[in-house]
Structures are given as C-alpha cells and as structure tokens.
Amino acid sequence: MDLRLGAAIAATDAEREAVASILGPPESGWDGGQRQAADGHVAHRGRAARQRRHLLIPVLHAVQERIG
C-alpha cells in the first residue's frame, strides 16, 4: 500500500496518547512536545532517536489499536 500524504496534518490527542503509552511523554519539541524558540532548526538528539528506533513497530501497533 502506498501512503500519499498531502499537507501536514497535526496528530490528534488520541494519536499522541497512543504514542506516549509506549514512549512516555515528550521531553522537547523535537520529541513531539510544544516547540520553544530555543529548539531552533537543529535536532540535538539524533543519536537518542536512533537508539529508540526499535520502538517504531510497537508505537504503530499502539496507534492502530486505539485509532484503527
């Protein structure tokens, strides 16, 4: 199945809750929290995100179970 996403769509509260159920609450704007001016345009936590890559499938399953 091809995914064809048009304009960026903000995540719903239910989607955010499903992701947080696996990853915990976001720590910064780069993790899905509120963006601050200090976040700028640079991702400082790239290595940390790569270390949590194994959680992608469990997060997608959590979203699918809650949202469909």
C-alpha positions as CSV (number, residue, x, y, z in Angstrom):
1,M,0.0,0.0,0.0
2,D,1.3,3.4,-0.9
3,L,0.9,6.3,1.6
4,R,0.2,9.6,-0.1
5,L,0.2,12.4,2.4
6,G,-0.7,15.8,1.3
7,A,-0.4,18.8,3.6
8,A,1.0,18.1,7.1
9,I,-1.8,17.1,9.4
10,A,-1.4,17.6,13.2
11,A,-1.7,14.5,15.3
12,T,-4.9,14.1,17.3
13,D,-4.9,13.8,21.0
14,A,-5.8,10.1,20.8
15,E,-2.8,9.5,18.5
16,R,-0.5,11.4,20.8
17,E,-1.7,9.4,23.8
18,A,-1.1,6.1,21.9
19,V,2.5,7.2,21.1
20,A,3.0,8.4,24.7
21,S,1.8,5.0,26.0
22,I,4.9,3.4,24.5
23,L,7.5,6.3,24.5
24,G,6.3,8.2,27.6
25,P,5.6,11.9,27.5
26,P,7.7,14.1,25.0
27,E,10.7,15.8,26.6
28,S,11.0,18.6,24.0
29,G,9.6,20.0,20.8
30,W,11.7,17.6,18.8
31,D,10.1,14.7,20.6
32,G,6.5,15.8,19.9
33,G,6.1,18.4,22.7
34,Q,5.5,22.1,22.4
35,R,8.2,23.8,20.4
36,Q,10.1,26.6,22.0
37,A,12.2,29.3,20.3
38,A,15.3,27.6,21.7
39,D,14.5,24.4,19.7
40,G,15.5,26.3,16.6
41,H,16.1,24.3,13.5
42,V,18.7,21.8,14.8
43,A,18.0,18.4,16.2
44,H,20.3,17.8,19.1
45,R,19.1,14.3,19.9
46,G,19.6,12.4,16.7
47,R,21.6,9.7,18.4
48,A,18.9,9.2,21.1
49,A,16.2,8.9,18.4
50,R,18.3,6.2,16.6
51,Q,18.7,4.3,19.8
52,R,14.9,4.1,20.1
53,R,14.2,3.0,16.6
54,H,13.3,-0.4,17.7
55,L,10.1,1.1,19.3
56,L,8.7,2.1,15.9
57,I,6.6,-1.0,15.4
58,P,5.2,-1.1,19.0
59,V,4.2,2.6,18.6
60,L,2.5,1.9,15.3
61,H,0.6,-1.0,16.8
62,A,-0.5,1.1,19.7
63,V,-1.8,3.8,17.4
64,Q,-3.6,1.2,15.2
65,E,-5.2,-0.4,18.3
66,R,-6.5,2.9,19.6
67,I,-7.4,4.7,16.3
68,G,-7.7,2.0,13.7
